[in-house]
Amino acid sequence: MIHEPLEQVVTLANVKDILRDIFARARAAMDDGLLGKITWKPLKSTRSLQANACMWASLTDISRQIVWHGHKLDPSEWKDLLSAGLKAQKVVPNIDGNGFVVLGARTSRMSIKEMSDMIELCFAFGAQNGVKFSAPKWRDE
């Protein structure tokens, strides 16, 4: 029998099946005289699709209603600007040497808490600047 390494993401929904499978594979490997190592690596939970939709809805409302220091920013640019207020960012010169690029802001890698802080910042910033927020489509579902 061929024994291959196994890597799976464990959730509450599949934990029993995965542990049963791991035990069966370990038992088969030991029956063949092999020893193994089982490693548990906790994963950080990331933001939900609903939280992501809420963030983009608020960023879109902000982008439609605020001109920032003479610049009309799109939602993605607002995401970069506001997320830089939450996390320390690295700013480096661009390749042409005539501007700068902010590195490191990735909302897709944010934890649930970080995304909550990002959404709260969007709403607080918007409220301070008179933004009228529309209800996101997912709220009606």
HUPEGI-V432685 format. One record per helix or strand. SS is the DSSP state (A for helix, B for strand). FROM is the first residue (numbers start at 1). TO is the last residue. Records with the same first field share a line. If there is no record, write none. Layout:
SS = FROM-TO ; FROM-TO
This chain:
A = 15-31 ; 49-65 ; 75-83 ; 107-109 ; 112-128 ; 137-140
B = 46-46 ; 67-68 ; 71-72 ; 90-93 ; 100-103 ; 111-111
